[in-house]
């Protein structure tokens, strides 16, 4: 399968998709490196997909306020 991220607004509207990745590890490493750029592009949260199956999300790109 191929791994992709959907990019979403804070209310869950899909505003884009990532490139495809060969493995979950590659996809997770990429989002860890790119999250700052994604925030600058107005992306608030992401969801990880394996093909058409959602693996997890939504995952906020914003720091948690404790």
N, C-alpha and C positions, 0 to 999 in steps of 0.2 A: 504494500500500500504506500501511498504518499501522505506525508504529514504537512498540514498547513495551519496557519492562524487566520481567524477572521478578526478584523479590526472594527471596534464598535465605539459608539458614543456612550456617554454615561447612562443613557436610558435604554441601551441595547440595540440601537439602530446600526445595522452593518454598513460600514463606510469604506470597506476594502478588504483585500485578502493578501496574504504574504505570498512569496514564492513558495514552491514546493520543496520539501526536504526528504531525504532518503530514510531518515530515522527520527524517532522521537527525541533522542539526545541532540541531534543536529538542530532540530526545531527549537528545543528549549534553550540550547546555547545561543542560538541566534537572537531569540527574543530578549535574553539576558543582556546581550551586547547592544541591542537596538532600541531598548525601551525609551531612552532619552530622546532619540530622534522621533520615535512614534508619538510621544507626548507633544513634541514641538509641532507635529503635523495635526494635532487635535484629536488624537486617538486616546480614549480614556480607559478602555479595557479590551481584552483579547480572549478568544476561545481557541482551544487546540482541537483539531480534527485529524482523525486517521481515516483517510478517504472521506466518506460521507458521515462517519460516526463521530459524534462529539466525545472527546476524551475527558476534558474538564474545562471549566470556565463558568461564568465570566471571571477573569482574573484582572483586577484593577491594576493599572500602571502607576497610580498615585500612592504616595507614602501614606501609611496608616497614621491617624492621629490618636494617640493614646491618652 
